[in-house]
Amino acid sequence: MNNHNYRAGFIAIVGRPNVGKSTLSNSLIGEKLSIVSRKSQTTRHRIKGVLTQENRQFVFIDTPGFQLKYLSTLNRMMNRVVSQELLDVDIILHVIEAGKWIEDDSKLLEIIPDSKIVILVLNKIDLIKDKNSLLPFISNLMKIYNYKAFVPISALRNNQIDYLLNEISSYLPIRNKIFNDDYLTDRSSSFFVSEILREKIFRLTGNEIPYECTTLVEKWEEKNNSCYLSICVFVRSNTHKAILLGHKGEKMKRIATESRQDIENFLNKKIYLEVYIKVKKKWINDRSLLTNLGYE
């Protein structure tokens, strides 16, 4: 029997790289599902996270930043993920940086289906010194595109998140809940473990290395309350491998140590972690390998 007071639906979070989509996704769900860093395009996968409340259920889909400049096979695959999600969801959150609109923001609008409900989310309002400047900025954007609503927020500071949830809820279709109350995400523990390591690489290395590498859990053995993990880091050259290792392996040692600590907290058990590096020069353009690595 249908509950005519219940609302549920799928909501895609889209935007160009580095506008804070993953931080917003984590804030909306109340759990850290997507890795974050100050570097753009940290998110490479579609990650589905579910927030279930008394009379409503939100299924948020965090998507990779839509990349228009550097179109490797990896970036093309990520762009297709974004385009496909836009066709399948009920609501789209178009996330931009408050007070800043560039050509890539306009180009993203071109792939949004005309029939979709789109809410403009202006993130990072905590960085705007003159809040009065937002009103004419928003007014101009509402003329550019037929947004159903706009919500200024700070995902990092959880500012206006409840207001945004209520705004989204008003447009959710009347529908029975899609997932059980305890359902949180469609991703496996193995996926999140590999992402923890990749996040540390993003945070603890320079600008080049994070985009030249990816991670994969190759061994997972549990015994008693311990877990033995072996994670491979693919890089594109021996030079990148040397940079990632650091002097006498100190850089990788720190990355592995901090990753192990976070993985222990995530899995709530003792972790024995081995991290090793493989040079795979063309991994970023190897469609077969990318598919095996989970890039849809």
C-alpha positions as CSV (number, residue, x, y, z in Angstrom):
1,M,0.0,0.0,0.0
2,N,1.3,3.4,-0.9
3,N,2.1,6.0,1.7
4,H,0.8,9.2,0.2
5,N,2.8,11.3,2.6
6,Y,6.1,9.7,1.8
7,R,8.6,11.2,-0.6
8,A,11.6,9.5,-2.1
9,G,13.9,10.1,-5.1
10,F,17.3,10.2,-6.7
11,I,19.3,13.4,-6.6
12,A,22.5,13.9,-8.7
13,I,25.1,16.3,-7.4
14,V,26.9,17.8,-10.5
15,G,29.3,20.6,-11.2
16,R,32.7,21.4,-12.6
17,P,35.8,20.1,-10.7
18,N,36.6,21.6,-7.3
19,V,33.3,23.3,-6.4
20,G,32.8,21.0,-3.3
21,K,30.4,18.4,-4.6
22,S,31.9,15.6,-2.4
23,T,32.0,17.7,0.7
24,L,28.3,18.6,0.0
25,S,27.4,14.9,-0.5
26,N,29.0,14.0,2.8
27,S,27.3,16.8,4.6
28,L,23.9,15.9,3.2
29,I,24.2,12.2,4.1
30,G,25.9,12.9,7.4
31,E,28.6,10.3,6.7
32,K,31.9,10.5,4.9
33,L,31.4,8.4,1.8
34,S,33.4,10.5,-0.8
35,I,37.0,11.4,-0.3
36,V,37.9,15.1,-0.4
37,S,40.9,17.2,-0.9
38,R,41.8,20.7,-2.0
39,K,42.8,19.4,-5.4
40,S,40.2,19.3,-8.2
41,Q,38.7,16.1,-9.5
42,T,39.3,14.1,-6.4
43,T,36.2,12.1,-7.0
44,R,36.4,9.7,-9.9
45,H,33.5,7.3,-9.3
46,R,29.8,7.6,-9.0
47,I,29.0,7.1,-5.3
48,K,25.4,6.6,-4.1
49,G,24.6,7.6,-0.6
50,V,21.2,7.3,1.1
51,L,19.7,9.5,3.8
52,T,16.4,8.1,5.3
53,Q,14.2,10.2,7.5
54,E,10.7,9.8,8.9
55,N,8.7,10.8,5.9
56,R,11.3,11.0,3.1
57,Q,14.3,9.3,1.6
58,F,17.1,11.0,-0.4
59,V,19.3,8.9,-2.7
60,F,22.2,11.2,-3.4
61,I,24.6,10.4,-6.3
62,D,28.0,12.1,-6.0
63,T,29.5,12.4,-9.5
64,P,32.9,13.2,-10.8
65,G,33.6,16.7,-11.9
66,F,32.7,17.2,-15.5
67,Q,36.0,17.6,-17.3
68,L,36.2,19.6,-20.5
69,K,39.9,20.3,-20.9
70,Y,41.9,17.1,-20.5
71,L,40.0,14.3,-22.2
72,S,41.9,11.1,-21.4
73,T,40.0,7.8,-21.6
74,L,39.5,8.0,-17.9
75,N,38.0,11.5,-18.1
76,R,35.8,10.5,-21.0
77,M,34.5,7.6,-18.9
78,M,33.8,9.8,-16.0
79,N,32.0,12.3,-18.2
80,R,29.8,9.5,-19.5
81,V,28.9,8.6,-15.9
82,V,27.8,12.2,-15.3
83,S,25.7,12.3,-18.5
84,Q,24.0,9.0,-17.7
85,E,23.1,9.9,-14.2
86,L,21.4,13.1,-15.4
87,L,19.0,11.0,-17.4
88,D,18.0,8.7,-14.6
89,V,17.5,11.0,-11.6
90,D,14.5,13.0,-10.3
91,I,16.4,16.1,-9.2
92,I,19.7,17.7,-10.1
93,L,21.8,19.8,-7.8
94,H,24.0,22.1,-9.9
95,V,26.8,23.1,-7.6
96,I,28.8,26.2,-8.3
97,E,31.2,28.3,-6.3
98,A,29.3,31.3,-4.8
99,G,30.2,34.5,-6.6
100,K,32.0,32.7,-9.4
101,W,30.7,31.6,-12.8
102,I,32.9,30.4,-15.6
103,E,32.5,29.0,-19.0
104,D,32.7,25.4,-17.7
105,D,29.6,26.1,-15.5
106,S,27.7,27.2,-18.6
107,K,28.8,24.1,-20.7
108,L,27.6,21.8,-18.0
109,L,24.1,23.2,-18.4
110,E,24.1,22.1,-22.0
111,I,24.1,18.4,-21.0
112,I,21.2,18.7,-18.5
113,P,17.9,17.4,-19.9
114,D,15.3,20.1,-20.3
115,S,12.7,18.1,-18.4
116,K,14.7,17.8,-15.1
117,I,14.2,19.7,-11.9
118,V,17.4,21.6,-11.3
119,I,18.3,23.4,-8.0
120,L,21.2,25.8,-8.1
121,V,23.5,25.3,-5.0
122,L,25.9,28.2,-4.4
123,N,28.7,26.6,-2.2
124,K,31.5,28.3,-0.2
125,I,29.4,31.3,0.8
126,D,31.6,31.5,3.9
127,L,34.4,32.8,1.6
128,I,32.2,35.7,0.3
129,K,33.2,38.9,2.1
130,D,30.4,41.1,0.7
131,K,27.2,39.0,1.0
132,N,25.2,41.8,-0.7
133,S,27.0,40.9,-3.9
134,L,25.3,37.5,-4.0
135,L,21.8,38.9,-4.8
136,P,22.7,40.4,-8.2
137,F,24.9,37.4,-8.9
138,I,22.0,35.0,-8.2
139,S,19.5,37.2,-10.1
140,N,21.7,37.0,-13.3
141,L,22.0,33.2,-13.0
142,M,18.3,32.7,-12.6
143,K,17.9,34.5,-16.0
144,I,20.5,32.2,-17.6
145,Y,18.7,29.0,-16.7
146,N,15.3,27.9,-15.5
147,Y,16.4,26.8,-12.0
148,K,13.5,25.7,-9.8
149,A,15.3,27.2,-6.7
150,F,18.6,28.5,-5.4
151,V,20.2,27.8,-2.1
152,P,23.5,29.4,-0.8
153,I,25.4,27.1,1.5
154,S,28.7,26.2,3.0
155,A,29.1,22.5,2.8
156,L,32.3,22.6,4.8
157,R,30.7,24.4,7.7
158,N,27.3,22.6,7.4
159,N,25.7,26.0,6.8
160,Q,22.1,25.8,5.3
161,I,22.3,22.1,4.8
162,D,18.9,21.5,6.5
163,Y,17.4,24.2,4.4
164,L,18.7,22.6,1.3
165,L,17.3,19.2,2.3
166,N,13.9,20.8,2.8
167,E,14.1,22.5,-0.6
168,I,15.0,19.2,-2.3
169,S,12.2,17.4,-0.4
170,S,9.6,19.7,-1.8
171,Y,10.4,18.5,-5.3
172,L,10.8,14.8,-4.5
173,P,8.1,12.6,-6.0
174,I,5.5,10.9,-3.7
175,R,6.8,7.4,-3.6
176,N,7.5,4.5,-1.2
177,K,11.0,4.3,0.2
178,I,13.5,2.9,-2.3
179,F,15.9,1.3,0.1
180,N,15.6,-0.2,3.6
181,D,16.2,2.2,6.5
182,D,19.7,0.9,7.3
183,Y,20.9,1.1,3.7
184,L,23.7,3.7,3.3
185,T,25.6,3.1,0.1
186,D,26.0,0.9,-3.0
187,R,29.8,0.7,-2.6
188,S,31.8,-2.1,-1.0
189,S,34.2,-1.9,1.9
190,S,37.0,-2.8,-0.5
191,F,36.1,0.3,-2.6
192,F,36.2,2.6,0.5
193,V,39.5,1.1,1.7
194,S,41.2,1.8,-1.7
195,E,39.7,5.3,-1.7
196,I,41.2,6.0,1.8
197,L,44.6,5.3,0.4
198,R,44.0,7.4,-2.7
199,E,42.8,10.3,-0.5
200,K,46.1,10.2,1.5
201,I,48.0,10.4,-1.8
202,F,46.0,13.4,-2.8
203,R,46.6,15.1,0.5
204,L,50.3,14.3,1.0
205,T,51.8,14.6,-2.5
206,G,52.2,17.4,-5.0
207,N,49.9,18.5,-7.8
208,E,51.0,16.0,-10.4
209,I,51.1,12.6,-8.7
210,P,47.5,12.2,-7.7
211,Y,46.3,12.5,-11.3
212,E,48.9,10.0,-12.5
213,C,47.9,7.2,-10.1
214,T,45.1,5.0,-8.9
215,T,44.6,2.4,-6.2
216,L,43.2,-1.2,-6.1
217,V,42.8,-3.6,-3.2
218,E,44.4,-6.9,-4.4
219,K,44.3,-9.0,-1.3
220,W,41.9,-9.0,1.7
221,E,42.2,-11.7,4.3
222,E,40.4,-11.6,7.7
223,K,41.5,-13.6,10.7
224,N,39.9,-13.3,14.2
225,N,39.5,-9.5,14.6
226,S,42.3,-8.6,12.2
227,C,42.5,-7.9,8.5
228,Y,45.4,-8.3,6.2
229,L,45.3,-5.9,3.2
230,S,47.5,-5.5,0.2
231,I,46.8,-2.4,-2.0
232,C,48.4,-1.7,-5.3
233,V,49.1,1.9,-6.4
234,F,49.3,2.2,-10.2
235,V,51.5,5.0,-11.6
236,R,52.5,6.0,-15.1
237,S,56.3,6.2,-14.8
238,N,59.3,5.3,-12.7
239,T,59.8,8.9,-12.0
240,H,56.3,9.1,-10.4
241,K,57.1,5.9,-8.5
242,A,60.2,7.5,-7.1
243,I,58.4,10.7,-6.1
244,L,55.6,8.7,-4.4
245,L,58.1,6.6,-2.5
246,G,60.1,9.7,-1.4
247,H,63.6,9.7,0.2
248,K,64.3,6.2,1.5
249,G,60.6,5.4,1.2
250,E,59.6,8.0,3.8
251,K,56.7,9.5,1.8
252,M,55.0,6.2,1.1
253,K,55.6,5.1,4.7
254,R,53.7,8.2,5.9
255,I,50.9,7.6,3.4
256,A,50.6,4.0,4.4
257,T,50.7,4.7,8.1
258,E,47.9,7.4,7.9
259,S,45.9,5.2,5.6
260,R,46.1,2.2,8.0
261,Q,44.9,4.4,10.9
262,D,41.9,5.5,8.9
263,I,41.1,2.0,7.6
264,E,41.2,0.7,11.2
265,N,38.7,3.3,12.2
266,F,36.6,2.5,9.2
267,L,36.6,-1.2,9.7
268,N,36.8,-1.2,13.5
269,K,39.5,-3.8,13.6
270,K,43.3,-4.3,13.6
271,I,44.8,-3.7,10.1
272,Y,48.0,-5.1,8.7
273,L,48.6,-3.1,5.5
274,E,51.0,-3.6,2.6
275,V,51.2,-1.0,-0.1
276,Y,53.2,-1.5,-3.2
277,I,53.6,0.4,-6.5
278,K,53.3,-0.8,-10.1
279,V,54.3,1.2,-13.1
280,K,51.6,1.0,-15.8
281,K,52.4,3.7,-18.3
282,K,49.1,3.7,-20.1
283,W,46.6,2.9,-17.4
284,I,44.8,6.3,-17.8
285,N,44.0,5.4,-21.4
286,D,43.6,1.6,-21.0
287,R,39.8,1.0,-21.2
288,S,40.0,-2.6,-20.1
289,L,42.1,-1.9,-17.1
290,L,39.9,1.1,-16.2
291,T,36.9,-1.1,-16.3
292,N,38.6,-3.6,-14.0
293,L,39.5,-0.8,-11.7
294,G,35.8,0.0,-11.4
295,Y,35.5,3.1,-13.6
296,E,32.2,2.8,-15.3
